[in-house]
Amino acid sequence: MQWGTRAGATGGAISLYFPTTFYNTDYNIYFTGAVNNTSESFIYAPGYDLNGKYTSYCKVLTRGINSTPAIVWTGWNFTWFAIGRWK
């Protein structure tokens, strides 16, 4: 099991590097978005790109829905944890 906190990005997918490389790409990863501005109506849903999953990192998409409603990128932080085989 590995975990951490990372800032999102407003311009597209970011690379989330793991502290320890997994044995293969059969790991599971979970995300929770952090609320940076409680006065803003925003649904934050960070997730990973299925085509960007590697043993040492994965590509993360930090998007959400604002009050317009429109899908937008956000630099808000997210927490993550990954479970998988490392040996």
N, C-alpha and C positions, 0 to 999 in steps of 0.2 A: 504494500500500500504506500502511495506517495500522495502528497498534498501541497497546497500553497495558495498564494494570492497573487493576482496579476492585474495590471491595468489593461483595459480594452484599447481599441483603436478606432478612430473615426474614418479611416480611409480604406478599410478592407480587412482581410484575414490577417491574423498575427500568428507567429510561431510560439508555441508553449513548450519549452524544453524541460524535460524531466530531470530530477537530480540523479536518478539511476536509470540506465537503459533497460527496457523490458526485453525479455527473451524473444518475444514475437509480438505481433500486433493484435493478439487476441485479448488485450486488456479492455476493461471498461473504464470510462471516464465520466464524471458527473460534475456539473457546474451549478453555482448559485450566484446570482447577480447581487451586488451590493447597491444600496440606495445612497447615491451621492447628494441628491437634492430632494428633500421630502416635500417641497412645495410644487414640484413638477409632476404632472400626470404622465406616467411612463411605465410601460410593462417591459421589463428587461429579460431577455431570453438568450444568454450566451450558449453556444453549442459548438460542436466540432464538424469539420468538413470530412465526410466519409472517404473522400479521395485524398485526404491529407493526413492520414494516420500512419505514423512510423514508429519504430521501436524507441527512438530517443526524443521524439517530439510529435506534436500534432498541430494542425492548423485550426485556430479557433476563430469563430465568427461572433462578434459582439454587437448584435443587433437587437432592436426593440421596436415597440410601437408607441409613438407619441400621441398627444391628444388630438391631432388633426383628423383622423388617424393616418399615419404614414409610417412605413418601415424605414428606420434610420440606423446608422452606425453610431456607437457611443464609446467614449473613452472611460466610462465608469469601470470601477474595479469589479473583479469576480473572484470567487474562491473556487477551488477545484480539488477533487481527489480522484485518484486512479487506482484500480485494483487489477493486478495481473502477475504473471510469472516473470521473475527476473533472473533466475538461474536455470 
